[in-house]
């Protein structure tokens, strides 16, 4: 997806807000967050370092590792489990 002019403006706003709080926000992370915000999308990522960016931006983000995504706001639930994982013993 190509970033729009509005995405770049939002990214600059996010980077400025981060700088005011003493946070260095990489341009790429600012642009990713801006695109998700401008599209009212939930961001799915495996980058655990993205959580502060999401919090700063007020972005709904779900962070996880390969095959497992969980919400930063909620603990994992059975629905978050990978259906290809074997059943635990006794389960």
C-alpha positions in Angstrom: 0.0 0.0 0.0 1.4 3.4 -0.9 1.3 6.1 1.7 -0.8 9.1 1.0 0.0 12.7 1.7 -2.3 12.5 4.7 -0.4 9.5 6.0 2.9 11.4 5.8 1.3 14.4 7.6 -0.1 12.1 10.3 3.3 10.4 10.6 5.0 13.8 11.1 2.5 14.7 13.8 3.1 11.4 15.6 6.9 11.9 15.4 6.5 15.4 16.8 4.3 14.2 19.7 6.8 11.5 20.5 9.7 13.9 20.4 7.9 16.2 22.9 7.7 13.2 25.2 11.4 12.4 24.8 10.7 9.4 22.6 12.6 8.7 19.4 10.1 7.4 16.9 11.6 5.8 13.7 10.0 7.3 10.6 9.0 3.9 9.4 7.1 3.1 12.6 5.4 6.6 12.5 4.3 6.0 8.9 3.0 2.5 9.6 1.0 3.8 12.6 -0.3 6.7 10.6 -1.5 4.4 7.8 -3.3 2.2 10.3 -4.9 5.2 12.1 -6.0 6.9 8.8 -7.7 3.7 7.7 -9.2 2.9 11.2 -7.4 -0.4 11.0 -6.1 -2.7 13.7 -2.3 -3.2 13.3 -1.0 -6.8 13.6 2.7 -7.0 14.3 5.4 -9.4 15.6 7.5 -6.4 16.7 7.1 -6.1 20.5 8.9 -2.8 20.4 5.9 -1.3 18.5 3.7 -1.3 21.6 4.9 2.2 22.8 4.3 3.6 19.4 0.7 2.2 19.4 0.1 3.6 22.9 1.4 7.0 21.9 -0.8 7.0 18.7 -3.9 5.7 20.4 -3.7 2.9 17.9 -5.4 -0.5 18.3 -2.5 -2.9 17.9 -2.2 -6.7 18.4 1.3 -8.0 19.0 2.5 -11.6 18.9 5.0 -14.0 17.5 4.9 -16.3 14.5 1.5 -17.9 14.4 0.3 -16.2 17.6 -1.1 -12.8 17.8 -2.5 -11.3 21.1 -3.9 -8.0 22.0 -1.7 -5.7 24.1 -4.9 -4.9 26.1 -6.1 -8.4 26.9 -4.5 -11.6 28.1 -4.5 -14.5 25.6 -7.7 -16.6 25.3 -8.3 -20.0 23.9 -9.4 -18.3 20.7 -5.9 -16.9 20.4 -4.4 -20.4 20.3 -3.0 -21.9 17.1 -5.3 -24.7 15.8 -2.3 -26.5 14.4 -0.6 -26.8 17.8 -1.0 -30.3 19.3 -3.5 -30.6 22.2 -1.8 -30.3 25.6 -1.6 -33.6 27.5 -4.8 -34.4 29.3 -6.7 -31.9 27.1 
